[in-house]
Amino acid sequence: MKTTNWDKGFRYALASLITAGFFLVLLFLVKYAIPTENKDLIYIVIGALIGAFGTIVNYEWGSSRSSAEKNELIGKKDIPQIPQIPQEPQIPQIPQEQQS
């Protein structure tokens, strides 16, 4: 799959929004008290943001990004192919019969 500049820009914008939302929610939690009737909802939202933030960090600095770049590089047609070295055929060994 070929990525365009628009795809990359959208991905970075979405990652920036999720990261900013993560830190804004944390700042909000430190600054304001949570009403008891909304605690469960706030915990669910925080859990979703933590999961999304972790996914962004794992993709950008984990092995997924380099794997995607490798796949894109492999997909290019102007890369010269390395010739395969032929292997010698294996000749099956016939067991010798035991002489009596």
N, C-alpha and C positions, 0 to 999 in steps of 0.2 A: 504494500500500500504506500503510495507516494504522498508525502505530506507537503502541503503548500505553506506559504508564509502566513496566509489567513488562518490555517489550522493551528500553526504554532502560536500565533498571536492570541487566538481564542483560548488555547490551552493555558498560556501564561496568564491571561486575564482572569480566567476561572480559578486558577491556582492562587492568584493574588487575592481575589475576592474571598475565597475560603480561608486563606491564612489571615487576612484582615478581620474577617468575621470571628475566627477563633480567638484572636487576641482581644477584640472588642468585647466579646462575651466574657472572657476572663476578667477584663478590666471592670465590666459591669458587675460581675459577681463580687469583686473585691470592694467596690465602692458602695453598692446598694444592698439592702437586705432583701431576701427572696420571700415573698408571701408564702405561707405554709400551704395554701391550697394550690399553688403553682409549682411547688418543688419538684414533683415527679415529671412534669412537662419540661421544666428547665433542665433536669438531669438527662432526659432523653435527647434534647437538643444539643447539650454539651457532649454527650456520648457520640452523636452523629458527627459533630464538628471535629472531635478528636480523631475519629476513624477516618474522616476525609483528609484531615491534615496529615495523619500518618501515611495514608496512601500517596499523597503528593510527595512527601519527603522520601518514601521508599522508591517511588518511580524516578524522581529527579536525581537522587544520589545513590540509588541502588543499581542492581544489575539490569533492570528492565530497560532503562534508557539506552545503555550500551548495546543491549541485545536488539533493540529496535533500530539503532544506527547500523549495526552489523547486517540486519536483514535488508535494510534499504541499500546498503553498499553491495550486497550480494545480488540484489535485483537489477542493478545497473548492467547494461549490456556492453558497455565499452571497456570492461575490465577483461584483460587477457586471461584465458583459462590456463591453468597449470596442467600440462599433459600428464596423464596417468602412466606410471611405470608398470609395464606388464609384469605379472608375477609368473614364475616358472610353474608349469603344471605339476601337481603332485601325482606321482606314480604310486598306485596302491601296491603294498607289499603282499606277496603271496606267501603264506606260511608254508614252510617246508615240512613234508611228511616225516614222521619219525621212522627210522629204519630199525627193524628188529633183528 
